Amino acid sequence: MRDKVSTRKVLTELNYPVRYKRFSKIFKRIKKSERRFFIKLLKVICKDIKNKELIYFASYSQINLNQSGLVILMHDRIVLIHSKPKSKRKLYDVIPYRNVEDVDFEKQEDGMGNLFLKVQREYLSDKSYTIRLINNDDLSQMTQFIRIKISETH
């Protein structure tokens, strides 16, 4: 039997793009202390993502200092799902690429960096997201992917 590993490690070992159906089964490889939290997040997004839909990138992240979760890059949108580990409330945002005005990143010395998104909202002012604790290695790939998707929609 293989040892269970962290959510972050499982997400980095996946070969992207991956179908959502396969992605939703990776929790079996996650250690038990993180598994419940991961399943809780998946239950929220499963209503919006179809089994055959491709996930081009997924990363463990933090949206603010006390909420962790996932940032998922799909074909036509970005999905952010974050929560406090013991909380029932979840932050769940689906951002179509056509609404993303700007994307940038900042690598940090500890190996984890930040992804910055500026999103245009209908009838409201723009919203800025700072998505923290993403592996430095993943940041440039994610930013490049988002920029390509933005250029396709604008």
C-alpha positions as CSV (number, residue, x, y, z in Angstrom):
1,M,0.0,0.0,0.0
2,R,1.3,3.4,-0.9
3,D,1.7,6.1,1.7
4,K,-1.0,8.9,1.6
5,V,0.4,12.3,0.6
6,S,-0.7,15.9,0.9
7,T,-3.3,17.5,-1.5
8,R,-0.6,19.8,-2.9
9,K,1.7,16.8,-3.8
10,V,-1.2,14.9,-5.4
11,L,-2.2,17.9,-7.5
12,T,1.4,18.4,-8.8
13,E,1.8,14.8,-9.7
14,L,-1.3,14.7,-12.0
15,N,-0.8,14.8,-15.8
16,Y,-2.8,17.7,-17.1
17,P,-5.2,18.0,-18.8
18,V,-7.3,15.5,-16.8
19,R,-11.0,14.7,-17.0
20,Y,-13.0,15.9,-14.0
21,K,-14.2,12.3,-13.3
22,R,-10.6,11.2,-12.8
23,F,-9.7,14.3,-10.9
24,S,-12.5,13.8,-8.4
25,K,-11.0,10.3,-7.6
26,I,-7.6,11.6,-6.5
27,F,-8.8,12.1,-2.9
28,K,-8.1,8.4,-2.4
29,R,-4.4,9.2,-2.5
30,I,-4.6,12.1,0.0
31,K,-3.8,11.7,3.7
32,K,-6.9,11.4,5.8
33,S,-6.4,14.7,7.7
34,E,-6.7,16.7,4.4
35,R,-9.1,14.3,2.6
36,R,-12.3,15.4,4.3
37,F,-11.6,19.0,3.4
38,F,-10.8,18.2,-0.2
39,I,-14.0,16.2,-0.5
40,K,-16.0,19.0,1.0
41,L,-14.7,21.4,-1.7
42,L,-15.4,18.9,-4.5
43,K,-19.0,18.5,-3.4
44,V,-19.5,22.2,-4.0
45,I,-18.0,22.3,-7.5
46,C,-19.4,19.0,-8.8
47,K,-22.7,20.7,-9.7
48,D,-21.0,23.0,-12.2
49,I,-18.4,20.7,-13.7
50,K,-19.3,17.8,-16.0
51,N,-17.5,14.4,-15.7
52,K,-16.0,14.6,-19.2
53,E,-14.9,18.2,-18.9
54,L,-11.1,18.8,-18.9
55,I,-9.2,20.4,-16.1
56,Y,-6.0,22.0,-17.5
57,F,-4.5,23.0,-14.2
58,A,-5.3,22.7,-10.5
59,S,-3.3,24.0,-7.5
60,Y,-3.7,24.1,-3.8
61,S,-4.0,27.8,-2.7
62,Q,-5.1,30.3,-0.2
63,I,-7.5,33.2,-1.0
64,N,-6.8,35.0,2.2
65,L,-4.8,34.3,5.3
66,N,-7.3,31.8,6.8
67,Q,-9.1,30.1,3.9
68,S,-7.4,27.4,1.8
69,G,-8.7,25.6,-1.2
70,L,-8.2,25.1,-4.9
71,V,-7.8,27.2,-8.0
72,I,-8.8,25.2,-11.0
73,L,-8.2,26.3,-14.6
74,M,-10.9,24.9,-17.0
75,H,-11.3,25.4,-20.8
76,D,-13.5,28.5,-20.5
77,R,-13.3,29.6,-16.8
78,I,-11.4,29.7,-13.6
79,V,-12.9,28.1,-10.5
80,L,-11.9,29.3,-7.1
81,I,-13.2,27.3,-4.1
82,H,-11.9,28.1,-0.6
83,S,-13.0,27.6,3.0
84,K,-11.7,27.5,6.5
85,P,-11.1,23.8,7.5
86,K,-13.9,23.6,10.1
87,S,-16.3,26.1,8.5
88,K,-19.5,25.4,6.7
89,R,-19.1,28.6,4.6
90,K,-17.3,28.4,1.3
91,L,-16.0,31.0,-1.0
92,Y,-16.9,29.8,-4.5
93,D,-16.3,31.9,-7.6
94,V,-16.5,31.0,-11.2
95,I,-14.6,33.5,-13.4
96,P,-15.1,33.3,-17.2
97,Y,-11.8,34.2,-19.0
98,R,-13.6,36.9,-20.9
99,N,-14.1,38.8,-17.6
100,V,-10.4,38.6,-16.6
101,E,-8.8,42.0,-17.4
102,D,-5.3,41.3,-16.1
103,V,-3.2,38.5,-14.7
104,D,0.2,38.6,-13.1
105,F,2.3,36.6,-10.6
106,E,4.9,37.2,-8.0
107,K,7.4,34.5,-7.0
108,Q,8.7,34.4,-3.4
109,E,11.8,33.0,-1.8
110,D,10.0,30.3,0.2
111,G,9.0,28.5,-3.0
112,M,5.4,29.7,-2.9
113,G,4.1,32.7,-4.8
114,N,1.0,34.7,-5.5
115,L,-1.2,34.9,-8.5
116,F,-3.0,38.2,-9.1
117,L,-6.3,38.4,-11.1
118,K,-8.2,41.6,-12.0
119,V,-11.8,40.6,-12.9
120,Q,-14.4,42.8,-14.5
121,R,-17.9,42.4,-12.9
122,E,-21.2,43.3,-14.4
123,Y,-22.8,46.4,-12.7
124,L,-20.1,46.4,-10.1
125,S,-16.5,47.7,-9.9
126,D,-13.6,45.4,-10.8
127,K,-12.6,42.8,-8.3
128,S,-9.0,41.9,-7.6
129,Y,-8.0,38.4,-6.3
130,T,-4.7,37.6,-4.7
131,I,-4.3,33.8,-4.7
132,R,-1.5,32.8,-2.4
133,L,0.6,29.8,-1.7
134,I,0.9,28.5,-5.3
135,N,4.2,26.7,-6.1
136,N,6.6,29.1,-7.8
137,D,7.2,26.5,-10.6
138,D,3.4,26.5,-11.5
139,L,2.9,30.3,-11.5
140,S,4.4,31.1,-14.9
141,Q,2.6,28.2,-16.6
142,M,-0.7,29.2,-15.0
143,T,-0.3,32.8,-15.9
144,Q,0.7,31.9,-19.5
145,F,-2.4,29.7,-19.8
146,I,-4.7,32.4,-18.5
147,R,-3.2,35.0,-20.8
148,I,-3.7,32.7,-23.9
149,K,-7.4,32.2,-22.8
150,I,-7.9,35.9,-22.3
151,S,-6.5,36.7,-25.8
152,E,-8.8,34.1,-27.3
153,T,-11.9,35.6,-25.8
154,H,-11.1,39.3,-26.4
